[in-house]
Amino acid sequence: MNLCEVHEKLGTTEQCLEYIEKMRWPDGVKRCPTCGCEKVVKVERKTASKNNRGWFYMCQEATCHQQFSPTAGTLFHDSHLPLIKWFQAIALVLNAKKGISAMQFRRDLGVSYKTAWYLYHRIREIMAEGDIPKLGGIVEMNETYVGGKQKGKGVYYGKKQKQTVMGAVQREGIPKMLHVEDTKVKNIKPFIEASVDPNVERVMTDQSIFYPYALKPLNLTDRHETLNHIIGEYVRGDAYTNTIENVFSLFKRGIIGQYHKVSAKHLQR
Ligand SMILES: [Zn+2]
């Protein structure tokens, strides 16, 4: 849903509540979320105010009498922000392909920086909680290094100070990325194990030496195909890693264009 659609379909609190209710309880409210009994009634308030919605549900079980609304126990629970702001915020996050900064968020939503930061991080947390299935079919994998310009020479020069990010993507699917300490097998094997379905058709990587070592204990060696970038081989039939390269490219342009600077501590977000 884009911002215009949010404005059209979810322009009032009532519309938002109806929408949340349909998502949560497509067949209507059947049970009390607290005690599980089926004696639930809808109660209309005579006068609705800003903080008092026009109606709520009530459990009629004598020992319970729980009052609840469709937002109970959700992302929107106990929020003082109008629901319309939440939906505008969600639309902004979902449509920002390269990410969006809390500053941009503040400007777009017309809220304080503190509110913008809170909304942004809550939405991202919820997005990360969803269980993304393991990647199957043809999976491309690569690693990338994130970090500013290196000053000076010596032990800190080069990749040492850069942060390593592993990435895997299913063709036509969504990517998975993980901030790892380095590309030692002990760090990348758990990522592959957690991201790639054991029944994957093929795994494409470049010829970096650590992939064979990480893929072997996972019994993926027979389905591993590599491209020799050193001799200029980037595509061989349907073997290529352009999809994951594009993911990294968006990710990096996001860091440069939206976040400007990302500390190692927050990189995983
Ligand atoms: Zn109850």
Residues whose N, C-alpha, C, O or C-beta is under 5 A from the ligand:
A	BS01	ZN	C32 T34 C35 G36 C59 E61 C64 H65 Q66
